[in-house]
């Protein structure tokens, strides 16, 4: 066993000396394996517990703690995912414990590849590295720390003697140790790669049950992903990305300028007026204005043209701002900083832009996220349901939730069911979105529209900085790799999908468009 995961006697010694493991409390004795239970959306209700320091029971023992929250695997609803521990330690670390249960009766379920972090390079998506929390206020996806000699401070299948498969009726408990969310919140959203996020789980400041590696006892690297929440005007004149700190307003050069010109068009005035209003409402004292081109032409043309366009936008914005104390910096980058791939016409169109970046305006109000949910209609009502035919089979979709989190973040959840008599694929969840240039295919073909504001909200993006730039992953259900079969449905099979979106502060309802299903008007509470 690794010296970082210690038996009780060693844990007590190291705890007394202040290194090695985090403070802990004793766990319950392992119980005999319980019979499997059918898939259910109800939280688990097993007895709380009391006296073995082991935080990750093996296949021969079962964790009987009461669940704080529960979800089901999208790819396999027999995989029940429960949060059984969420503890802030030393005011800066967070220990997340997840119980994975196979509620089926026939097949073993693999877990280690499914629970690995899909935003890591291929070959390094190991162990329980995908356990994390969503720091919605900071627009940050937080994952377990990375030590120098291993993928993460998290459960390891070999080191912790965990089975590769979870047998029917069995469960295992895995953990991750990561930075605590900013602002010392009382609750947070727990995320895993296998199912929808679990919002508003209370954080305990008591020591966690079990013993866990102490991030302060060795050099570790925090692993976080910034979350961009894009939206765009319905006339395609601009696209705005919100990272929780700054707004990045990407103004379409096709609207602002004629081809190969740097003189603003008459239509540009209205587009720039909205941007100026946002700058006036923000605390920004510095504004960056950057010109960009697509991959057409060459640097000799694109570089000076993108700079002249940035300067033209800077002059126009300066003239219409209503407050003083705002400085501008204009640069041109030619085609060197594309937002999207240049291999589609839509990607090229969006890359031809002038980007204006400044501090995010303060929200008008702070709704209570615990109570701000979509109005759920009684079974049989049709307002949140739609049907289509795909591959000759009838498919039904139902919206199951739209929850507001801090920081203007919304979580949309919905189910899709094959109501036909034959197995069929429903690929429309990722079709038609190639311009978004995600690293992997995902259920990104979803839009939320504020009709009154004439604004459309796209699925959020997890940004990962690499040696070659930035890779983007959809903050939504993945449908590739180990989840390739997520869009394949047996007769009668239902899967639940999710996505993160910006949620406008003052919208009373949003129009939701999912793949080829009809638009649904969804009330926001």
Buried (B, 14 or more C-beta within 10 A) or exposed (E): EEEBBBEBEBBBEBBEEEEBBBBBBBBBEBBEBEEBBEBEEEEBEBEEBEEBBBBBBBBEBBBBBEBBBBBBBBBBBBBBBBBBBBBBBEEEBBBBBBBBBBBBEEEBBBBBBBBBBBBBEEEEBBBBBBBBBBBBBBBBBBBBBBBEEBBBBBBBBEBBEBBEBBBBBBBBBBBBBBBBBEEEBEBBBBBBBBBBBBBBBEBBEEBBBBBBBBBBBBEBEEBBBBBBBBBBBEEBBBBBBBBBEBBBBBBBBBBBBEEEBBEBEEEBEEBBEBBBBBBBEBEBEEBBBBBBBBBEBEEEBBBBBBBBBBBBBBEBBBEBBEEEEBEBEBBBBBBBBBBBBBEBEBBBBBBBBBBBBBBBBEEEEEBEBEEBBBEEBEEEEEEBBBBBEBBEBBBBBBBBBBBBBBBBBBBBBBBBBBBBEEEBEBBBBBBEBBBBBBBBBBBBBBBBBBBEEEBBBBBBBBBBEEEEEEBBBBBBBBBBBBBEEBBBBEEEBBBBBBBBBBBBEEBEBBBBBBBBBEEBEBBBB
